[in-house]
Amino acid sequence: MGLALVAGAGSARAEEGGKGGEKMPLPFAQRPLTLPKMTLAPEVGLEVSHVSIGAFSLGNAVGMEIGAHFGILDDLEVGAVVLPLEFSPDFAYGNPRIEATFRFLKGTVEIGARLRTTFGLHKGSTGVILEPGLPILIHVGEAARIDTGVFLPMAFSTSPGDLPTSSSTTIGLNIPFQFIYDVIPELHLGANTGLGIYDFGEAGNTIYIPLGFVAGYAIGNEKGPLVDIDPYFRFPYFALPGAGSGQDKIYTGIWQTGVAATVYLYL
C-alpha cells in the first residue's frame, strides 16, 4: 500500500510537470547508467542468506536494506543505504554505505566513475571499505544490455579486543558481468557472473567467480517506470579456482536470495 501511495504521488508530480530531466524508458535495457536529473528513487530490499562451510553452518539470516538514489544531474547520481537491518539470527544494525557515480561517456557504450564507501559497524568490528571503479553499460540493440566494469575494493578494518588492537588492510578486484534481456517492455530476465579477487596479497587463493540470476517487472507506462520489483538469487562464491587440493572448486554453501522494490519520483 505504501509503495502504491508513493507511486501515485510520483505520477501526480510528473503530470504537473517538474523541473528535472526526462523520465527513464520503461524497458530496463534502454535505461541509462545514471538517473535523470531530479529523479529520486527510494529503495527497499529484503534478503535471505545462507552460510554453510563443510560441517559448520550458520543457517539462514534475514535482513532488510532501506535507501535511495538521486539524480543531481543527468550524468551525476548519488545514493545511500541508511537502514541496513538484520532480523535473524539476531537483530542488529548492519553496514551503511554511500556512493556517487559520474557518467562521462554516453551512447551505445556508457562509462562512468564511481566511488562507494561502506562503513563497518556490524557486530563490534569497525572499519571502512572504499570501492572506486569504472562502471560500464553496453546497450545491445533495444532489448538487451550488459553491465560490467572494473572495481578495486579496499578494506581498512580494526577489530577491538585484546591489546594491542589488531588492524588489517586488503585490496582486491571485482569485475562483474551481467546480461539482461527484455522479454516484454515491462519484464526483464538475466544472469550475472564475473571475476573477483578478495585479497591481492593472497591472489592465488582468493580468486572467486559468482553466479546469479535476476528478474524484474516495471510498473508504469510509455512515459516511464514508476515502480520496479526485482527478485534475485545468487551464489557469491560459486567457483573457487584457487581452492587447494581436496577442497571443492564449485561451492554452493553460501547463497543469497531476495527481492528489491524501487519507486521513481520525478521531481
Contacts in CASP RR format, 6 or more apart in sequence:
PFRMAT RR
TARGET T0000
AUTHOR 0000-0000-0000
METHOD contacts of the structure
MODEL  1
MGLALVAGAGSARAEEGGKGGEKMPLPFAQRPLTLPKMTLAPEVGLEVSH
VSIGAFSLGNAVGMEIGAHFGILDDLEVGAVVLPLEFSPDFAYGNPRIEA
TFRFLKGTVEIGARLRTTFGLHKGSTGVILEPGLPILIHVGEAARIDTGV
FLPMAFSTSPGDLPTSSSTTIGLNIPFQFIYDVIPELHLGANTGLGIYDF
GEAGNTIYIPLGFVAGYAIGNEKGPLVDIDPYFRFPYFALPGAGSGQDKI
YTGIWQTGVAATVYLYL
3 227 0 8 1.000
3 261 0 8 1.000
3 263 0 8 1.000
6 42 0 8 1.000
6 263 0 8 1.000
6 265 0 8 1.000
7 219 0 8 1.000
7 226 0 8 1.000
7 227 0 8 1.000
7 263 0 8 1.000
8 226 0 8 1.000
9 265 0 8 1.000
10 226 0 8 1.000
10 263 0 8 1.000
10 264 0 8 1.000
10 265 0 8 1.000
10 266 0 8 1.000
11 226 0 8 1.000
13 265 0 8 1.000
13 266 0 8 1.000
13 267 0 8 1.000
14 23 0 8 1.000
14 223 0 8 1.000
14 266 0 8 1.000
18 38 0 8 1.000
18 266 0 8 1.000
18 267 0 8 1.000
19 38 0 8 1.000
19 267 0 8 1.000
20 36 0 8 1.000
20 37 0 8 1.000
20 38 0 8 1.000
20 39 0 8 1.000
20 266 0 8 1.000
20 267 0 8 1.000
21 36 0 8 1.000
21 37 0 8 1.000
21 38 0 8 1.000
21 39 0 8 1.000
21 74 0 8 1.000
21 266 0 8 1.000
22 36 0 8 1.000
23 36 0 8 1.000
23 39 0 8 1.000
23 223 0 8 1.000
23 224 0 8 1.000
23 225 0 8 1.000
23 264 0 8 1.000
23 266 0 8 1.000
24 31 0 8 1.000
24 32 0 8 1.000
24 35 0 8 1.000
24 36 0 8 1.000
24 39 0 8 1.000
24 224 0 8 1.000
24 225 0 8 1.000
24 264 0 8 1.000
25 31 0 8 1.000
25 224 0 8 1.000
26 185 0 8 1.000
26 186 0 8 1.000
26 218 0 8 1.000
26 220 0 8 1.000
26 221 0 8 1.000
26 222 0 8 1.000
26 223 0 8 1.000
26 224 0 8 1.000
26 225 0 8 1.000
27 142 0 8 1.000
27 143 0 8 1.000
27 182 0 8 1.000
27 185 0 8 1.000
27 188 0 8 1.000
27 218 0 8 1.000
28 145 0 8 1.000
28 180 0 8 1.000
28 182 0 8 1.000
28 188 0 8 1.000
28 216 0 8 1.000
28 218 0 8 1.000
28 228 0 8 1.000
29 139 0 8 1.000
29 140 0 8 1.000
29 141 0 8 1.000
29 142 0 8 1.000
29 143 0 8 1.000
29 144 0 8 1.000
29 145 0 8 1.000
29 180 0 8 1.000
29 181 0 8 1.000
29 182 0 8 1.000
29 188 0 8 1.000
30 139 0 8 1.000
30 142 0 8 1.000
30 145 0 8 1.000
30 182 0 8 1.000
32 74 0 8 1.000
32 103 0 8 1.000
32 106 0 8 1.000
32 110 0 8 1.000
32 137 0 8 1.000
33 101 0 8 1.000
33 103 0 8 1.000
33 110 0 8 1.000
33 111 0 8 1.000
33 112 0 8 1.000
33 135 0 8 1.000
33 137 0 8 1.000
34 71 0 8 1.000
34 74 0 8 1.000
34 75 0 8 1.000
34 76 0 8 1.000
34 77 0 8 1.000
34 101 0 8 1.000
34 102 0 8 1.000
34 103 0 8 1.000
35 41 0 8 1.000
35 69 0 8 1.000
35 70 0 8 1.000
35 71 0 8 1.000
35 77 0 8 1.000
36 71 0 8 1.000
36 74 0 8 1.000
36 266 0 8 1.000
37 71 0 8 1.000
37 72 0 8 1.000
37 73 0 8 1.000
37 74 0 8 1.000
38 71 0 8 1.000
38 266 0 8 1.000
38 267 0 8 1.000
39 70 0 8 1.000
39 71 0 8 1.000
39 264 0 8 1.000
39 265 0 8 1.000
39 266 0 8 1.000
39 267 0 8 1.000
40 68 0 8 1.000
40 69 0 8 1.000
40 70 0 8 1.000
40 71 0 8 1.000
40 264 0 8 1.000
40 265 0 8 1.000
40 267 0 8 1.000
41 68 0 8 1.000
41 69 0 8 1.000
41 70 0 8 1.000
41 262 0 8 1.000
41 263 0 8 1.000
41 264 0 8 1.000
41 265 0 8 1.000
42 66 0 8 1.000
42 67 0 8 1.000
42 68 0 8 1.000
42 262 0 8 1.000
42 263 0 8 1.000
42 265 0 8 1.000
43 65 0 8 1.000
43 66 0 8 1.000
43 67 0 8 1.000
43 68 0 8 1.000
43 69 0 8 1.000
43 260 0 8 1.000
43 261 0 8 1.000
43 262 0 8 1.000
43 263 0 8 1.000
44 64 0 8 1.000
44 65 0 8 1.000
44 66 0 8 1.000
44 67 0 8 1.000
44 260 0 8 1.000
44 261 0 8 1.000
45 64 0 8 1.000
45 65 0 8 1.000
45 66 0 8 1.000
45 258 0 8 1.000
45 259 0 8 1.000
45 260 0 8 1.000
45 261 0 8 1.000
46 62 0 8 1.000
46 63 0 8 1.000
46 64 0 8 1.000
46 258 0 8 1.000
46 259 0 8 1.000
46 260 0 8 1.000
47 62 0 8 1.000
47 63 0 8 1.000
47 64 0 8 1.000
47 65 0 8 1.000
47 256 0 8 1.000
47 257 0 8 1.000
47 258 0 8 1.000
48 60 0 8 1.000
48 61 0 8 1.000
48 62 0 8 1.000
48 63 0 8 1.000
48 256 0 8 1.000
48 257 0 8 1.000
48 258 0 8 1.000
49 60 0 8 1.000
49 61 0 8 1.000
49 63 0 8 1.000
49 254 0 8 1.000
49 255 0 8 1.000
49 256 0 8 1.000
49 257 0 8 1.000
50 58 0 8 1.000
50 59 0 8 1.000
50 60 0 8 1.000
50 61 0 8 1.000
50 253 0 8 1.000
50 254 0 8 1.000
50 255 0 8 1.000
50 256 0 8 1.000
51 57 0 8 1.000
51 58 0 8 1.000
51 59 0 8 1.000
51 61 0 8 1.000
51 253 0 8 1.000
51 254 0 8 1.000
52 58 0 8 1.000
52 59 0 8 1.000
52 253 0 8 1.000
52 254 0 8 1.000
53 253 0 8 1.000
53 254 0 8 1.000
54 253 0 8 1.000
58 89 0 8 1.000
59 89 0 8 1.000
60 88 0 8 1.000
61 86 0 8 1.000
61 88 0 8 1.000
61 89 0 8 1.000
62 86 0 8 1.000
62 87 0 8 1.000
62 88 0 8 1.000
63 84 0 8 1.000
63 85 0 8 1.000
63 86 0 8 1.000
63 87 0 8 1.000
63 88 0 8 1.000
64 83 0 8 1.000
64 84 0 8 1.000
64 85 0 8 1.000
64 87 0 8 1.000
65 81 0 8 1.000
65 83 0 8 1.000
65 84 0 8 1.000
65 85 0 8 1.000
66 81 0 8 1.000
66 82 0 8 1.000
66 83 0 8 1.000
66 85 0 8 1.000
67 79 0 8 1.000
67 80 0 8 1.000
67 81 0 8 1.000
67 82 0 8 1.000
67 83 0 8 1.000
68 79 0 8 1.000
68 80 0 8 1.000
69 77 0 8 1.000
69 78 0 8 1.000
69 79 0 8 1.000
70 77 0 8 1.000
70 78 0 8 1.000
70 79 0 8 1.000
71 77 0 8 1.000
71 78 0 8 1.000
72 78 0 8 1.000
74 103 0 8 1.000
75 102 0 8 1.000
75 103 0 8 1.000
75 104 0 8 1.000
75 106 0 8 1.000
76 100 0 8 1.000
76 101 0 8 1.000
76 102 0 8 1.000
76 103 0 8 1.000
77 100 0 8 1.000
77 101 0 8 1.000
77 103 0 8 1.000
78 98 0 8 1.000
78 99 0 8 1.000
78 100 0 8 1.000
78 101 0 8 1.000
79 98 0 8 1.000
79 99 0 8 1.000
79 100 0 8 1.000
80 96 0 8 1.000
80 97 0 8 1.000
80 98 0 8 1.000
80 99 0 8 1.000
81 96 0 8 1.000
81 97 0 8 1.000
81 98 0 8 1.000
82 96 0 8 1.000
83 96 0 8 1.000
84 93 0 8 1.000
84 94 0 8 1.000
84 95 0 8 1.000
84 96 0 8 1.000
84 97 0 8 1.000
85 91 0 8 1.000
85 92 0 8 1.000
85 93 0 8 1.000
85 94 0 8 1.000
86 92 0 8 1.000
86 93 0 8 1.000
86 94 0 8 1.000
86 122 0 8 1.000
92 122 0 8 1.000
92 123 0 8 1.000
93 121 0 8 1.000
93 122 0 8 1.000
94 120 0 8 1.000
94 121 0 8 1.000
94 122 0 8 1.000
95 118 0 8 1.000
95 119 0 8 1.000
95 120 0 8 1.000
95 121 0 8 1.000
95 122 0 8 1.000
96 118 0 8 1.000
96 119 0 8 1.000
96 121 0 8 1.000
97 116 0 8 1.000
97 117 0 8 1.000
97 118 0 8 1.000
97 119 0 8 1.000
98 116 0 8 1.000
98 117 0 8 1.000
99 114 0 8 1.000
99 115 0 8 1.000
99 116 0 8 1.000
99 117 0 8 1.000
100 114 0 8 1.000
100 115 0 8 1.000
101 112 0 8 1.000
101 113 0 8 1.000
101 114 0 8 1.000
101 135 0 8 1.000
102 112 0 8 1.000
102 113 0 8 1.000
102 114 0 8 1.000
103 110 0 8 1.000
103 111 0 8 1.000
103 112 0 8 1.000
104 111 0 8 1.000
104 112 0 8 1.000
104 113 0 8 1.000
105 111 0 8 1.000
105 112 0 8 1.000
107 139 0 8 1.000
108 138 0 8 1.000
108 139 0 8 1.000
109 136 0 8 1.000
109 137 0 8 1.000
109 138 0 8 1.000
109 139 0 8 1.000
110 136 0 8 1.000
110 137 0 8 1.000
110 138 0 8 1.000
110 139 0 8 1.000
111 134 0 8 1.000
111 135 0 8 1.000
111 136 0 8 1.000
111 137 0 8 1.000
112 134 0 8 1.000
112 135 0 8 1.000
112 136 0 8 1.000
113 132 0 8 1.000
113 133 0 8 1.000
113 134 0 8 1.000
114 131 0 8 1.000
114 132 0 8 1.000
114 133 0 8 1.000
114 134 0 8 1.000
114 135 0 8 1.000
114 151 0 8 1.000
115 130 0 8 1.000
115 131 0 8 1.000
115 132 0 8 1.000
115 133 0 8 1.000
116 129 0 8 1.000
116 130 0 8 1.000
116 131 0 8 1.000
117 128 0 8 1.000
117 129 0 8 1.000
117 130 0 8 1.000
117 131 0 8 1.000
118 128 0 8 1.000
118 129 0 8 1.000
118 131 0 8 1.000
119 127 0 8 1.000
119 128 0 8 1.000
120 126 0 8 1.000
120 127 0 8 1.000
120 128 0 8 1.000
120 129 0 8 1.000
120 157 0 8 1.000
124 160 0 8 1.000
125 157 0 8 1.000
125 158 0 8 1.000
125 159 0 8 1.000
125 160 0 8 1.000
126 157 0 8 1.000
126 158 0 8 1.000
126 159 0 8 1.000
126 160 0 8 1.000
127 155 0 8 1.000
127 156 0 8 1.000
127 157 0 8 1.000
127 158 0 8 1.000
128 155 0 8 1.000
128 156 0 8 1.000
129 153 0 8 1.000
129 154 0 8 1.000
129 155 0 8 1.000
129 156 0 8 1.000
130 153 0 8 1.000
130 154 0 8 1.000
130 156 0 8 1.000
131 151 0 8 1.000
131 152 0 8 1.000
131 153 0 8 1.000
131 154 0 8 1.000
131 174 0 8 1.000
132 151 0 8 1.000
132 152 0 8 1.000
132 154 0 8 1.000
133 149 0 8 1.000
133 150 0 8 1.000
133 151 0 8 1.000
133 152 0 8 1.000
134 149 0 8 1.000
134 150 0 8 1.000
134 151 0 8 1.000
135 147 0 8 1.000
135 148 0 8 1.000
135 149 0 8 1.000
136 147 0 8 1.000
136 148 0 8 1.000
136 149 0 8 1.000
137 145 0 8 1.000
137 146 0 8 1.000
137 147 0 8 1.000
138 145 0 8 1.000
138 146 0 8 1.000
138 147 0 8 1.000
138 148 0 8 1.000
139 145 0 8 1.000
140 146 0 8 1.000
142 182 0 8 1.000
143 181 0 8 1.000
143 182 0 8 1.000
144 179 0 8 1.000
144 180 0 8 1.000
144 181 0 8 1.000
144 182 0 8 1.000
145 179 0 8 1.000
145 180 0 8 1.000
146 177 0 8 1.000
146 178 0 8 1.000
146 179 0 8 1.000
146 180 0 8 1.000
147 176 0 8 1.000
147 177 0 8 1.000
147 178 0 8 1.000
147 180 0 8 1.000
147 192 0 8 1.000
148 175 0 8 1.000
148 176 0 8 1.000
148 177 0 8 1.000
148 178 0 8 1.000
149 175 0 8 1.000
149 176 0 8 1.000
150 173 0 8 1.000
150 174 0 8 1.000
150 175 0 8 1.000
151 173 0 8 1.000
151 174 0 8 1.000
151 175 0 8 1.000
151 176 0 8 1.000
152 171 0 8 1.000
152 172 0 8 1.000
152 173 0 8 1.000
152 174 0 8 1.000
153 171 0 8 1.000
153 172 0 8 1.000
153 173 0 8 1.000
153 174 0 8 1.000
154 169 0 8 1.000
154 170 0 8 1.000
154 171 0 8 1.000
154 172 0 8 1.000
155 168 0 8 1.000
155 169 0 8 1.000
155 170 0 8 1.000
155 171 0 8 1.000
156 167 0 8 1.000
156 169 0 8 1.000
157 167 0 8 1.000
157 168 0 8 1.000
157 169 0 8 1.000
158 165 0 8 1.000
158 166 0 8 1.000
158 167 0 8 1.000
159 165 0 8 1.000
159 166 0 8 1.000
159 167 0 8 1.000
159 168 0 8 1.000
170 198 0 8 1.000
170 199 0 8 1.000
170 200 0 8 1.000
170 201 0 8 1.000
171 199 0 8 1.000
171 200 0 8 1.000
171 201 0 8 1.000
172 196 0 8 1.000
172 197 0 8 1.000
172 198 0 8 1.000
172 199 0 8 1.000
172 200 0 8 1.000
173 195 0 8 1.000
173 196 0 8 1.000
173 197 0 8 1.000
173 200 0 8 1.000
174 195 0 8 1.000
174 196 0 8 1.000
175 194 0 8 1.000
175 195 0 8 1.000
175 196 0 8 1.000
176 192 0 8 1.000
176 193 0 8 1.000
176 194 0 8 1.000
176 210 0 8 1.000
177 192 0 8 1.000
177 193 0 8 1.000
177 194 0 8 1.000
178 190 0 8 1.000
178 191 0 8 1.000
178 192 0 8 1.000
178 193 0 8 1.000
178 214 0 8 1.000
179 190 0 8 1.000
179 191 0 8 1.000
179 192 0 8 1.000
180 188 0 8 1.000
180 189 0 8 1.000
180 190 0 8 1.000
180 214 0 8 1.000
181 188 0 8 1.000
181 189 0 8 1.000
181 190 0 8 1.000
182 188 0 8 1.000
183 189 0 8 1.000
185 218 0 8 1.000
186 217 0 8 1.000
186 218 0 8 1.000
186 219 0 8 1.000
186 220 0 8 1.000
187 215 0 8 1.000
187 216 0 8 1.000
187 217 0 8 1.000
187 218 0 8 1.000
188 215 0 8 1.000
188 216 0 8 1.000
189 214 0 8 1.000
189 215 0 8 1.000
189 216 0 8 1.000
190 213 0 8 1.000
190 214 0 8 1.000
190 215 0 8 1.000
191 211 0 8 1.000
191 212 0 8 1.000
191 213 0 8 1.000
191 214 0 8 1.000
192 210 0 8 1.000
192 211 0 8 1.000
192 212 0 8 1.000
192 213 0 8 1.000
192 214 0 8 1.000
192 234 0 8 1.000
193 209 0 8 1.000
193 210 0 8 1.000
193 211 0 8 1.000
193 212 0 8 1.000
193 238 0 8 1.000
194 209 0 8 1.000
194 210 0 8 1.000
195 207 0 8 1.000
195 209 0 8 1.000
196 207 0 8 1.000
196 208 0 8 1.000
196 209 0 8 1.000
196 210 0 8 1.000
197 203 0 8 1.000
197 204 0 8 1.000
197 206 0 8 1.000
197 207 0 8 1.000
197 208 0 8 1.000
198 206 0 8 1.000
198 208 0 8 1.000
199 206 0 8 1.000
204 242 0 8 1.000
205 242 0 8 1.000
205 243 0 8 1.000
205 244 0 8 1.000
206 242 0 8 1.000
207 240 0 8 1.000
207 241 0 8 1.000
207 242 0 8 1.000
208 236 0 8 1.000
208 237 0 8 1.000
208 238 0 8 1.000
208 239 0 8 1.000
208 240 0 8 1.000
209 238 0 8 1.000
209 239 0 8 1.000
209 240 0 8 1.000
209 241 0 8 1.000
210 234 0 8 1.000
210 235 0 8 1.000
210 236 0 8 1.000
210 237 0 8 1.000
210 238 0 8 1.000
211 234 0 8 1.000
211 235 0 8 1.000
211 238 0 8 1.000
211 239 0 8 1.000
212 232 0 8 1.000
212 233 0 8 1.000
212 234 0 8 1.000
212 235 0 8 1.000
212 238 0 8 1.000
213 232 0 8 1.000
213 233 0 8 1.000
213 234 0 8 1.000
214 230 0 8 1.000
214 231 0 8 1.000
214 232 0 8 1.000
215 230 0 8 1.000
215 231 0 8 1.000
215 232 0 8 1.000
216 228 0 8 1.000
216 229 0 8 1.000
216 230 0 8 1.000
216 231 0 8 1.000
217 228 0 8 1.000
217 229 0 8 1.000
217 230 0 8 1.000
218 225 0 8 1.000
218 227 0 8 1.000
218 228 0 8 1.000
219 225 0 8 1.000
219 226 0 8 1.000
219 227 0 8 1.000
219 228 0 8 1.000
219 229 0 8 1.000
220 226 0 8 1.000
220 227 0 8 1.000
224 264 0 8 1.000
225 264 0 8 1.000
226 263 0 8 1.000
226 264 0 8 1.000
227 261 0 8 1.000
227 262 0 8 1.000
227 263 0 8 1.000
227 264 0 8 1.000
228 260 0 8 1.000
228 261 0 8 1.000
228 262 0 8 1.000
228 264 0 8 1.000
229 259 0 8 1.000
229 260 0 8 1.000
229 261 0 8 1.000
230 259 0 8 1.000
230 260 0 8 1.000
230 261 0 8 1.000
230 262 0 8 1.000
231 257 0 8 1.000
231 258 0 8 1.000
231 259 0 8 1.000
232 256 0 8 1.000
232 257 0 8 1.000
232 258 0 8 1.000
232 259 0 8 1.000
232 260 0 8 1.000
233 255 0 8 1.000
233 256 0 8 1.000
233 257 0 8 1.000
233 258 0 8 1.000
234 255 0 8 1.000
234 256 0 8 1.000
234 257 0 8 1.000
235 251 0 8 1.000
235 252 0 8 1.000
235 253 0 8 1.000
235 254 0 8 1.000
235 255 0 8 1.000
236 254 0 8 1.000
236 255 0 8 1.000
236 256 0 8 1.000
237 251 0 8 1.000
237 254 0 8 1.000
238 250 0 8 1.000
238 251 0 8 1.000
238 252 0 8 1.000
239 249 0 8 1.000
239 250 0 8 1.000
239 251 0 8 1.000
240 247 0 8 1.000
240 248 0 8 1.000
240 249 0 8 1.000
240 250 0 8 1.000
240 251 0 8 1.000
241 249 0 8 1.000
242 249 0 8 1.000
243 249 0 8 1.000
243 251 0 8 1.000
END
